Structure formats: structure tokens, C-alpha cells
Amino acid sequence: MRKFINCDVLAVLNEIMRHHTESYQEDFNIDKEILSEAADEKDKFDRRFLWMSRPQGTHCLKEKEVYLKDTSAHKTWRYYDEQTNDKILAYAVELDGFKDGVLKGDLYELDYHESVNSIGQLAVPIKSVKLTCEDGQEITVPYENDWRTKIGDLHYGKREFIPENIYDHNAAYLLAGADRLTARNYANWDMEKLKMEYGEDGKTAFSIYQLKSDEYRFESYVRMRSKGYEPTVDDYEMIYTDELNGATLNDIYERFNIDHPKDYVGYSLSVSDVIVFIKDGERTAYMVDSFGFKELPDFFSGSGGMQMQREMEM
């Protein structure tokens, strides 16, 4: 998975959105407002968000609220995994603030399905709602589904949900942030690599994909097909990309077995891994097979994979 450290947050998210969100791209204007307004928050946890790019729109949600049951943020984050088959690109956003007019921060790619499962297990109920009025007065009201109707015409500038168990709530999103910092499988990415990945910079590039789980790892294409499995990008994660510079499949295989680049986070290239050539925005996928390489014409567009197999077995 990718991480962008000290990056131009809005530029990177916009680039991802442009390539993945097909309609309602204007949703991202709301995301920009949310993130820009949060840049000056004193509490760093108020500068942490979860962001998703869907085929039809985007969402930017405060991470603290995603870990609180019944909030709209919690329900929204879980909805697309539980109720749709949408392909979601998800990122944790940690803002530093504006520097020379640019919103800086760190982005960590998330496995959306795993994130939803984790949040479902760790989220805590809400006890009350603290409202900060325009005159600075703070009012706390019990949390109920209709709490907004019970405060009448009260005008408030800031709203904060108070969890029933503050310790468990703090522990949940503190752990999430710590896991992102210590995970070794994050590849350092930047705007140059992102554009290379999308074939936007005019360069011929290659990317390396490896399976997320062990189920078919190191198995040949024939062995996979004998079990009814066809390799698909949804079961893989991209761990590296770079300029091709005339390299062949054999050159790449040799390099990523005996001379790993310093920023390479995967294991040595092996059977079941996929090498993708990128030229003029077109991608061609080849699986490392027992002997040579197997072209995968449906790697990016095909259906099936492990998720479909599991659904058929249910």
C-alpha cells in the first residue's frame, strides 16, 4: 500500500479522485473545504480524517467520529462495504497545516474492507453532545437520535460527541494511527510516482503487484485455474512503480530478486506476482509463472477473484 509523507494533500487526493471517481467529482470541493478548515485545529486528532474515492463521489469524514456508533460519519464509512459492490479507494489523512499556501500532511492508503471491519469492532456508543455557542458558552445535552430537535433554536459554532467510554474511544483511533506509522508494507509514494502509475507523465513505466493473502501466493497460473481462480487486481496490492528505461520482464525479475531498490517493501519477485507495463495510460499485466510469464488481459477489467469465490461458497 502507498503512503505520501509531507505531501500536498489536496493535490494528491485530487489526482486520485480524477482517475477513480467517474461522476460527482464536485464532491471533492466539499472535501477541500473540510480539510482546509481543519488545518488550524489545535488538537491533532481534529486534523485526522478518513477519505474515500468512490465511482460516484467522495467522502471526507473526521476519524474520531467514524469511531463513534450512530454518527453519520460511522454509518457512511461502513455503508459502501456492507451495502454495495463499489470499488473504494480509501486513505487516512493526517494534516500538518498550511505551509506557503499549500496544505501539507501525510496520507496512508487503507484496505477499505479491513478498515470497515476494524471500526465495526472498535467503535463505541455516544453518551452526550457538547455544543460551543457563539458567545463561547458550552452546553452538554444527552445524546439521542433526535437531540437536534430538542435544542430548539440554539446557535452553536462547534459540536463534539462525547463517547460513553472515553478510554476505549481514544485507544481505538490512537491504535489506528500507531499501526499506520509502524506498518512496514507501506511504500513511499509521491506525486511523480502517482502520475507515473496513471501513465500521465509521458514516461513508460512498470509496476509490481503482490497478492494480499497467502491463499494463492507462489502458485502457478495452471494451479490457480485448476482451483477455479483467475488473478484479478482486487486481490493484489501495488508495492512498487518506476520508469521502465527499456527493461524487459526478465530484467525486472532478476533485479527484484538480487538487487532490491532501497525503497522496495515487497518480498523477492516470485510466482503469482504480477508485473504491469504502463505506456500512454495503457496497462498490460504479466504474471510471473513457473516458467516465464503469463499475460493477463483481464487483470484490471475481469470479475471473479477470491471475493466472488467466497460469495459462491456461502
N, C-alpha and C positions, 0 to 999 in steps of 0.2 A: 504494500500500500504506500501511498505517497504522503509526504509531509512537506510543507512550504514554511520555512523559518524566516522571520523578519521580512515578510513579503509585502507587496502592495495588495492588501486583502481584497479590495473591491475589483481591481484589475484581474486577479486570478479567478475569483468567483464568477466574474462576468464572462471570462473566456470559457470556463467550464459550462456555464449556463447556455452560451451561444451554440455550443455543439451538442448539448443534450436536451435542452428544453425546446421543443418544436413549436409550441404555441403558448400564449400568455406570457411571453418573455417580459412584458411590462411589470409583472410581479416583482421583478428584481429591483425596480425603482423603490418599492416599499422596503425591501431588504437593505438597500443602501441607506435609506433614512434611519432605519432601526439601528444599524451598525454605527453610522455617523453620530447619532445622538448618544450612543452608549460610550463613545470614545473617551469622554471626560469623566466617566463614573469613577469615584474614588476606590470603591470596593472592586478588586479584580474579578470577583465572581459575578459581578454585574456586567463584566465585559466578556463573559463567556457565553457562546451561543452554539446551537446545533442548526446546521443549514442543510437543506436538501434541494436538489435539482430533479424535477420530475419531467416526463414528456410533456405534460400540460401545466407548467407553472413551477414556482419555487416557494419555499417557506424558510423563514429565519426566526428561530424560537430561542428564548432565554433558557439556558441549560438548567438553571435552578428550578424553573417552573416545569420543565419536562419531567423532573424527578418528583413532582407532586401530583398525586392522583386527582382526577376530575378536572384539572385545569385544561383549558383549550389547547395549551402547548403540549401537554401529555397526550391528549387524545389525538391531536393532529399528527404528532411524531409516529404514533403507533398505527394509525389508520391505514396507511398505504401498504404496510406489510400484511396486515390482518384482513383487509377488505378488497385489495386489488392485486393485479399481477404486474403493476407498473415497475419498470426498472428504475431504481432510485440511486442517484449518486449522493452520498452523504458525507459531510465534513463537520468536525468540531472546529470552532472559531475562537481563538483567544486573542483579544485585542490589546495592543500596547498603547495606541493613541495616534494622533496626527503628528507627523514629522515632516516639516516643509510642505505642508498641504496634502500629504499622502497618508492614508490610514494604514498604519503598519500593524502587523501581528503574525501569529502562527496559525497554520491550517493543518489539520490531521484528517486524512481520509478515514472513513469508518466503514466497516461491514454493516450495512443498514439492518439486515436481519438479526445479526448478533446484538446490535445496539438495542433494537426493539425488545428482544428477549431479556436482556440485562435490565433495562429500565422497567419492564413489567414486573420483574422480581424485586427490584430495589426501591421503587417509588413508594412514598409514604403519604398517608392521608393529610388533609389540611385541617388545622384547628381553628384559625381565625384569619382575618384580613386587617392589616394595618394601613390606614389611609392618612396621608400627609396633606392637609388642607392648604389652600393658597396663602393663608396667614401664618403658616408654619405649625399650626396645631395638629397633633396626631390623635387619631381616633381608631380604636380597635373594635371590630364587630365580629361576632361569631360567624364562622363560615357555614353557609347553607347554599343550596343551589340557587335560591332567589335573593341572595344577600344584596344584590344591586338595587332591587326594588325596595328594600327595607331602609336604605339610607336616604330615600327621598331625593331632594334637590341639592344635597351636599356636593359642593365642588371640591375636588381634590386633584392635586398635581401628580402624586405618586402613590402607587398601590403595591403592597407587598403581602404575599401569602405567608402565613406562619404555620409551619408543619406541626403535627401532633408530637412528633419525636424529632427535636432539632438535631440530636446527636446522629441518629440514623440518616437523616437527610443530608447533613454535612458530610458524613462518611461516604455516602453514595457518590456524590459528584467530586469529592476530593480524590477518591479512589479512581474514578474515571480519568481525571487529569493526570494522576500519577502513572496510570497504566500507559497513557499516551507518551509520556516522557521516557519511560523505561523500555518500551517495546522495541526490539531490535529489528523487526521486519519492516520498519518504515524506511523507504528510500527517499533520500533528499531530492526534492524536485524544485524547479523554478520556472519562471515564465518561458524561458528559452526551451526547456525540455517539454513544457506543456504544448507549445506551438509545434515543436518537432513531432510530438506524439500525434497531434492532429494533422500533421502534414501541411502546416501553414507557412513555414519559413522558407519554402523552396528547396530545402535540403532533402536528400534521400537518407532515410533513417531506418533503424531496426529497433524492435522492442522484444523483450523476453518475458514470457508468461509462465508461471508455475502453478500447479494445482493447489487449491486452498486446503483440501483434505487429503488424507492418505489412501482413500478408497481405491483410486486407480493410479496412484503415483507409481512411476517406474514400470508401468505395464505397457506392452506394445499395442499398436493400433489394432492388430488382429485379435489380441486378447481382450481389449476393450469391447470390440464389436461382438465377440462371442458372448459377452455378458449383456448385450443389448445397449451398450453405451456409446454415444458419439460425442467427442470432445466439443465443448461449447464455451465461449468466453465467460459466461456467468459462473462457471466453476473454477475459473482461473483468476489470478491477480497479476497485474503487470508489476514487475520488480525492477526493470531497467530499460532505458532507452538511450540511444546515442546516434551520432552520424554513422552512416554505413561506410563511407570512404572506400567503396569498391570491394568490401569484404564479401566473401561467399558464405554459404551456410556452414561449410566445413571450417572456414576460418573462425567464425563465431563460436562454433562448438569447441574448437581447440583452445581459443582464448579463454573461454569461460570454464575451462577445466584445469588449465595450468597457469593462467596469469590473470586472476580476477582483478578488475579495477578496484581501487580503494573504496569507492562508494557503492560497491555491489553488495546487496544484502541477502541474496539467494544462495542456494546450495549449488554445487557444480552442475553444469548443464547435463541433463540425463534424459533417458527415455521417458516419454509422456510430457516433457516440456515443449513449449511452442515458441518458435521464432517468427516474428512478423516483420515483413519488409513494408516500408511506408514510402510511397512516391506519389507526389502530386495529389495527396489526400486519399489515394487508393491503398488498401491494405491487403497483403497476401500472406496467409498463415501456413506454416510448415511445422508439423510435429516431429520431434526427434524420435525416430523409431528404432527398433532393434538393429536394423541395418539401413543406414541412410535416413532420409526424411520423407514424410508423407504429407502432401499438400492437403489442406483442409479448406475447401472452398466455402463451406457453410459455418466456419468457426464463429463469425460475427453475426451472421443472419439466421443460423439454424436454430431450431427448437429442440427440446429434449434435455439431455444432461441429467445430472443427479436429481434435481428437484422434480422433474417430470417422472422419473423412475419412482421416487418416493410417493408421489401422489397416486401413481397407478397401483402401488402396493397397498395403499390404505383401504 
